Amino acid sequence: MADLTIIAELTPPPHNACRLGFDDRGPFWLGFQPAANGAYFGLDTWLDGRIETRPRDHEHHHFVRFSVESDEVLDQARRRVLREWEAGEWQPQFDSWTAQNYYPFVRDCVTFARDVARACGLKAPEVWDALESEWHDHWVSRIDFLPQELLVRLYHYNKERVLESNLTSLGVSKPKTQNP
């Protein structure tokens, strides 16, 4: 079965990335970050971004893995996101494509992961979504500023498609396993 795993790294700077699990060819990683590593808030770096593909299997604190209908759906989602996020020239030294327009909280790793989730057929909150929620009052009416916030929302929006998670410390009960 094809799957999508979205991870959250909490060490500074916090980060979301996506692992696309293909049955026929193994995993493919996608994430979005400023072109200048670690320079998230400098005015000169806000306009340049890059789509990364470096494997991040051992660099995350939290994850949620969702079922995806098929390898074909997963590959269509990958191509759609690369097209919509303006993937340009391949940069082998960074395992990434050049991209445009990195803006914190608007066009960043969190909104990129949300777009990957949607392209895979998952329900996802709008960027400025004010939720009516029963699961965490402190999450209501907030933007997904932090990577872990997106994981919790995606988990609750798509419980029927969750294969694995490790979100207990974020207030989500009964994770299915501890390692993706």
N, C-alpha and C positions, 0 to 999 in steps of 0.2 A: 504494500500500500504506500502510495506517495504521502509525504508529510511536510509540514512547514513548522520549523522550530524558531521561535523568536526569543532571543536572549536579552538579558539586561546585565551590563557590567556596571558595578557601582563605584569602583575605584576612580578617582578623578582623572579625566572628566568622565561622567556617566555616559553610557553608550548603549544603543540598541543595534542588533544585527540579526540577520535572518539566515537560517540554514534550510535550503530546499533539498529535501530528501527524495531523490529519484530512485525508483526500483531498478531501472535499467542501466544507470551509470554512476550511482553513488551521489554524495552530497555536493552542493554548490552553495557557496556563501555569498551574501550580498549585504552591504551596509553603505551608509552615506556619512561623510565627514568632511570637515574643511580640508582644502588641499594642503595647507600648512599644518602638519601634525601638532596637536596640542594648542594651537592658536585659535581658540573658539570665539573670542570676543574682540579681537583686534579689527579695527575698521578696514584694514587692507585685506583681511581674510574672509570677510563676510560674503564677498561676491563669488569666490572660487570654491568649488567643492569637488569631491571625487567619489565615485562609486567603487567601493572596495570589495575584493573577493577573497581576501586572505582568510584561511580557516581560523576559527576562533573557538574551537572545541573546549579548550581548557581555560578560557579567559572570562567566564561569566559567573555571576552569583545566582541568578534566577533564570528560569526558562519556562516556556509553555510549548508543548508540541501538539499540533492539530493535524487531523486527518485531512487529506486533499484527495479529491475524486480520482485523479489519475496522473501519471507522468505527463500526459499531454496538457492537462489543465495547468500543472505546475510550470511546464515549459512556456506555455502561452503567457502565464503571469510574469515569468522572468523577462520574456521579451517585451511585454507591455510596459513593465516598470522601467526597464533600461531605456526604452523609447521615450516614455513620458518624462523621465528625469534627465533627458538629453545626454545620454552616454555618448561620449565623443571618442577621442583617441585613447587606445590602450597604452598603459604605462606599466610595462613588466617589472620595473624596479619597485613599484608600489603595489603590485597585484591589483590594479585599479584602472578604471576609465576616468578620464577627465569629465567633469560635469560643471554646470553653471549654478549660480544662485544659492549659496549656503546662507541661510538666515536663521539664527537661533530661535526656537519656539514656533517657527512658521514653515521653514523648509530645512529640516535637520534630520538626524538619525531617527528620531521618534516618528515624525511625519512620514519618513521613508518606509519604516517598518509597518506603519499603519496602511500605507498604499500597497505594500507587498501582501499584507493580510487580505485586504479588499480584493486585490487581483486574483487571489486564490479562492475567492468566494466566501470569505469570512465576514461576519458582521463586525463593523468597527465604528467607534464614535467619530463624529465630526470634530474638526480641530477645536472649535469653540463650543462644543456640545455642553449644554447644561442638562445633566442627567437627573432623572427621577429614579432613585436607586433605593433598594432595600438592603444592600449588602455593606456599605460603608458610608456613613453620613459625611465623614471628612473628605471623601473623594468627590462629592456632589458639586456640580457647578464649577468645575475646574478644568483647565486645559491640561493635557497630558504633558506637563513640563518635563517630568522625569521618566526615564525608561521603564522603571518598575511600575509606574502608574498605568502605562499603556498595557503591560502584561496583565495586570489585574482586571482592567476593563475588558480586554479581549477574552480573557478566561470566562468572565461572567456573561458576556454577550454570546459566547460559542461553547457553552458547557458540553453540549452533545457531541462536539467534535474534538474535545480534549483527549489526547492519548496519554500524555505524561505532563507533570509539572513539579516544580519545587517552590511553591509560593507560600508555604506555611508562615514564614516570618513576616509576610506582608498581609496576613489576616485571611488567607484563603485556606480553608480546611481540606483535609484529606488528599494530599498530593499522592499521585499514583506511584511514582518512583523518584529516586534522587538524582539519576544521571541520564542525560540524553544519549 
